[in-house]
Amino acid sequence: MRAEIVKMSADNLNIEAIRKAGTILKEGGLVAFPTETVYGLGGNALDPEASMKIYAAKGRPSDNPLIVHIAEMGKLSEIAAEIPEKAKLLAQKYWPGPLTMILPRAAVVPKETTGGLDSVAVRFPSDRIAQELIRAAGGFVAAPSANTSGRPSPTMAEHVIEDLGDEIDMIIDGGQVGIGLESTIVDFTEEIPVVLRPGYISLDMIKEVLGEVQMDRGLLITDSNVKPKAPGMKYRHYAPKADLTIVEGEMDAVIRAINTFAAEAVDRGTQVGIIATDETREKYPLGIVKSIGSREDEDSIGHHLFEVLREFDHCQVDAIYSEAFFTPRIGQAIMNRLLKAAGHKIISVSES
């Protein structure tokens, strides 16, 4: 099977194609589609067989929960057994948008969709194509990122075609996504809300609405004994084919260290890639150097992270060295993804 590819934009919807995609989903098929965060791989969230198809297409462990996407606020009460007041407050502030909430599961949601859990992860995306598709599909679409499990998340349809073009029924090409990092996930099944995955909506932004909020202690550490409550908590994610190492510290020391590592690698005959910024890319004389964006515009760094990791796969590099990106607002989200991509391999350097 080769996926049918349909191009459209939010300003120029192909309603006929959306209806066809909705029918595919209703009948148990799989459709990849754009959201404001990354491309999602959609299946009927209320159909256990469709959810199992998603796991199979991605090569994803079946205990890794899927996010159920809705396109109307009123649909939430149909799939959540309980909606705490704090969850309602956060939804009013940030839905539609890059926010996923974990709530007690209603019986209508099969455990094949929730990874066997009694909770359900729900998101209301702001992307217009996504919203129209969800409505056409009946209102509930389970959709993890549309990539092979463990690979960098897709921010363009080309990435979906590369990973899943032979595995699914249709790909809606809506161009490059806006944010480029998956949604923030907040768990409301605990007494105090817990951020399980940082994203574009930061911890501080959530605290402004809810007051006391906790950050999950396991966010930056992979524990193979933990049953994941949210996508990406347990398994290796976002990894390029090459070995990735992050270098953190004062900028001048980081540049010197990366140049030293690159020189040693080149001497060994290793093809090297370097992830830099617009401000530093000219300071690396060796290897294939790619800018992830500007430190003056942290959104650009988040936007290009997965794209750059995938570009290095095509460059056939053996090792990648990356600067660290502890930016003010979404640095936690960027570093969460980068650390997972590197298998938590990070080197701290100093001026001395």
C-alpha positions in Angstrom: 0.0 0.0 0.0 1.3 3.5 -0.9 -0.3 6.4 0.9 -2.4 8.8 -1.2 -0.9 12.3 -0.7 -3.2 15.4 -0.8 -1.9 18.9 -0.5 -3.9 21.7 1.0 -3.5 24.7 3.3 -5.6 26.2 6.1 -6.6 29.0 3.8 -7.4 26.7 0.9 -9.0 23.5 2.3 -9.8 20.6 0.0 -13.1 19.7 1.6 -13.6 16.7 -0.7 -10.3 15.2 0.4 -11.0 15.9 4.1 -14.3 14.0 3.7 -12.5 11.1 2.1 -9.9 11.1 4.9 -12.7 11.2 7.5 -14.3 8.2 5.8 -11.0 6.3 5.9 -10.7 7.0 9.6 -14.3 5.9 10.3 -13.6 2.7 8.5 -10.6 1.9 10.6 -7.8 3.3 8.3 -4.9 5.6 9.1 -4.4 9.2 7.9 -1.4 11.5 8.7 -2.2 15.2 9.0 -0.7 18.4 10.1 -1.2 20.1 13.5 0.3 23.3 14.9 2.9 21.1 16.7 4.0 18.2 14.5 2.3 15.9 12.0 0.0 13.3 13.6 -0.8 9.8 12.6 -4.6 9.5 13.0 -6.9 6.6 13.7 -10.4 6.3 15.1 -9.7 6.7 18.9 -12.8 4.7 19.8 -11.8 1.7 17.6 -9.4 -0.6 19.4 -8.3 -2.2 16.1 -7.5 1.2 14.6 -5.3 2.0 17.7 -3.5 -1.3 17.2 -2.9 -0.4 13.6 -1.2 2.9 14.7 1.1 1.0 17.0 2.0 -1.4 14.2 2.6 1.2 11.6 4.9 3.2 13.9 6.6 0.1 15.5 5.5 1.7 18.8 5.2 -0.2 22.1 1.5 -0.7 22.9 1.9 0.5 26.5 2.8 4.0 25.2 -0.5 6.0 25.3 -2.0 7.7 22.3 -3.4 11.2 22.5 -7.1 11.6 21.6 -7.7 14.7 19.5 -11.0 16.6 19.6 -12.3 19.6 17.7 -15.1 20.8 20.0 -14.9 21.6 23.7 -18.2 19.7 24.3 -16.6 16.4 23.2 -14.3 16.3 26.2 -17.1 15.1 28.6 -17.8 12.2 26.3 -14.3 10.7 26.7 -13.3 11.9 30.2 -15.1 10.4 33.2 -14.2 13.5 35.2 -13.0 17.0 34.4 -11.5 18.8 37.4 -12.0 22.5 37.7 -8.3 23.2 37.2 -8.4 21.3 33.9 -11.4 23.4 32.8 -9.4 26.6 33.6 -6.4 25.5 31.6 -8.5 24.4 28.7 -10.3 27.8 28.7 -6.9 29.5 28.5 -5.0 27.3 26.0 -7.4 25.3 23.9 -7.4 25.1 21.0 -3.6 24.9 21.2 -0.5 22.9 22.0 -1.8 21.5 25.3 -2.6 17.9 26.2 -4.5 17.0 29.4 -4.6 13.6 31.1 -7.9 12.9 32.7 -9.8 9.9 34.0 -10.9 7.7 31.1 -14.6 7.3 30.2 -15.5 3.7 29.3 -16.1 4.5 25.7 -12.4 5.0 25.2 -10.7 1.5 24.7 -7.6 0.7 26.7 -5.9 -0.1 23.4 -5.9 3.7 22.8 -4.8 4.6 26.4 -1.9 2.1 26.6 -3.9 0.0 29.1 -4.4 2.9 31.5 -7.5 4.2 33.2 -6.7 7.7 32.1 -7.0 9.4 28.7 -4.8 12.0 27.1 -6.8 14.6 25.2 -5.8 17.6 23.0 -7.8 20.2 21.0 -5.4 21.4 18.2 -5.6 24.9 16.8 -4.7 23.8 13.2 -7.7 24.3 10.9 -6.9 21.2 8.7 -6.7 19.1 11.9 -10.0 20.4 13.2 -11.9 19.8 10.0 -10.5 16.3 9.7 -11.4 15.4 13.3 -15.0 16.6 12.7 -15.2 14.6 9.4 -13.9 11.5 11.3 -16.6 11.6 13.9 -15.0 13.8 16.6 -12.3 11.5 18.2 -9.0 10.9 16.5 -6.1 9.2 18.2 -2.9 10.6 16.8 0.7 10.2 18.0 3.4 11.8 15.9 3.5 10.4 12.3 7.0 8.9 12.4 8.6 5.6 12.9 8.9 5.1 16.7 12.1 6.6 18.1 12.8 8.8 15.1 12.7 12.6 15.1 9.1 13.8 15.0 7.8 15.0 11.5 7.4 18.7 10.9 6.8 18.3 7.1 4.8 15.9 5.0 8.1 14.7 3.4 9.2 13.3 6.8 5.9 11.3 7.1 6.3 10.0 3.5 9.9 8.9 4.4 8.9 7.0 7.5 5.3 5.8 6.8 4.5 6.3 3.2 4.1 2.6 2.6 2.2 1.9 5.9 -0.8 4.1 5.9 -3.8 5.1 3.7 -3.5 8.9 3.2 -1.1 11.8 4.0 -2.5 15.3 4.1 0.3 17.7 3.2 -0.4 21.0 4.9 3.2 22.3 4.6 5.6 22.9 7.4 4.1 23.1 10.9 4.3 26.2 13.0 5.7 25.1 16.4 7.8 22.0 15.7 7.7 20.6 19.2 5.0 18.3 20.5 2.3 19.6 23.0 2.8 20.2 26.7 1.2 17.4 28.7 -0.4 18.0 32.1 -1.7 15.2 34.3 -4.8 16.0 36.2 -5.3 12.6 37.7 -3.1 13.6 40.7 -4.1 16.0 43.5 -1.6 18.6 42.3 -1.4 18.8 38.4 1.9 17.4 37.0 3.7 18.4 33.8 4.7 15.1 32.2 6.1 16.6 29.0 7.3 20.2 28.6 6.3 22.1 25.4 5.5 25.4 23.9 3.2 26.2 26.9 5.8 26.5 29.6 5.6 25.6 33.3 5.5 29.3 34.3 2.5 29.8 31.9 0.6 26.9 33.5 1.4 28.2 37.0 0.0 31.6 36.1 -3.4 29.9 35.5 -3.4 27.1 38.1 -1.0 28.2 40.9 0.7 25.1 42.3 2.0 22.7 39.6 4.6 20.0 39.8 7.2 19.0 37.1 7.5 15.2 36.8 10.8 14.2 38.3 11.4 11.6 35.7 11.2 14.0 32.8 15.0 14.1 32.0 15.7 10.5 33.2 14.6 7.4 31.4 13.4 4.7 33.7 12.6 1.4 32.0 10.6 0.2 35.0 8.1 3.1 34.8 4.7 2.5 33.0 4.4 5.7 30.9 1.4 7.9 31.6 2.2 10.1 28.6 3.7 9.6 25.2 7.5 9.6 25.2 8.1 9.2 28.9 9.7 5.7 28.8 11.1 5.1 25.4 14.0 6.6 23.4 12.7 9.3 21.1 13.7 11.7 18.4 17.0 9.9 17.7 19.0 10.6 14.5 20.9 7.7 13.0 24.2 9.1 14.1 25.6 9.2 17.6 24.6 12.6 19.2 26.4 14.3 22.0 25.3 17.6 23.6 28.0 20.0 24.9 26.9 22.5 27.6 28.7 25.4 29.4 29.9 28.9 28.6 29.6 29.6 24.9 33.3 30.1 24.2 34.2 26.9 26.0 31.5 25.0 24.2 32.8 26.1 20.8 36.3 25.2 21.7 35.3 21.7 23.0 33.1 20.9 19.9 36.0 22.0 17.6 38.3 19.7 19.5 35.9 16.8 19.3 35.3 17.4 15.6 39.1 17.6 14.9 39.7 14.3 16.7 36.8 12.6 14.9 38.0 13.8 11.5 41.4 12.5 12.3 39.8 9.1 12.9 38.0 9.3 9.5 34.6 10.0 11.1 32.1 12.2 9.3 31.0 14.9 11.8 27.9 17.0 12.0 27.6 20.1 14.3 24.3 21.7 15.5 25.0 25.4 15.9 23.0 28.7 15.8 23.0 31.6 13.4 25.4 33.4 15.9 28.0 30.6 16.1 27.9 28.6 12.8 30.9 30.4 11.3 33.0 29.4 14.3 33.1 25.8 13.4 35.7 25.1 10.6 35.3 21.4 10.4 32.4 19.0 9.7 28.9 19.7 8.3 27.5 22.6 10.3 23.8 23.3 10.5 22.1 26.3 12.2 19.1 25.4 14.3 18.0 29.0 14.5 18.9 32.2 16.4 19.3 32.5 20.2 17.5 35.8 19.8 14.4 33.9 18.6 14.0 30.7 20.7 10.9 29.7 18.8 13.1 29.3 15.7 15.2 26.8 17.6 12.2 24.7 18.6 10.8 25.0 15.1 13.9 23.6 13.4 15.1 21.0 15.9 13.6 17.8 14.4 14.1 19.1 10.9 17.9 19.5 11.5 18.2 16.1 13.1 16.5 14.5 10.0 18.8 16.5 7.7 21.8 15.0 9.3 20.5 11.5 8.5 20.7 12.4 4.8 24.2 13.7 5.2 25.3 10.3 6.4 27.3 11.7 9.3 28.6 9.3 12.0 28.7 11.6 14.9 26.8 14.8 15.8 27.9 17.4 18.4 25.3 20.0 19.5 25.3 23.1 21.5 22.9 23.1 24.4 19.8 25.4 24.2 18.7 26.5 27.7 16.6 29.3 26.3 14.4 31.4 28.7 10.8 30.2 27.8 10.8 26.9 25.9 14.4 25.8 26.7 13.1 23.1 28.9 11.1 21.6 26.1 13.9 21.9 23.6 16.4 20.3 25.9 14.0 17.5 26.9 13.8 16.5 23.2 17.5 17.0 22.5 18.5 14.9 25.6 16.2 12.1 24.5 17.7 12.2 21.0 21.1 12.0 22.5 20.3 9.2 24.9 21.1 11.7 27.7 24.7 12.0 26.5 25.8 15.4 27.6 29.3 16.9 28.3 29.7 19.9 30.6 32.7 22.1 29.8 34.2 25.1 31.6 36.5 28.0 30.7 39.4 26.6 32.8 
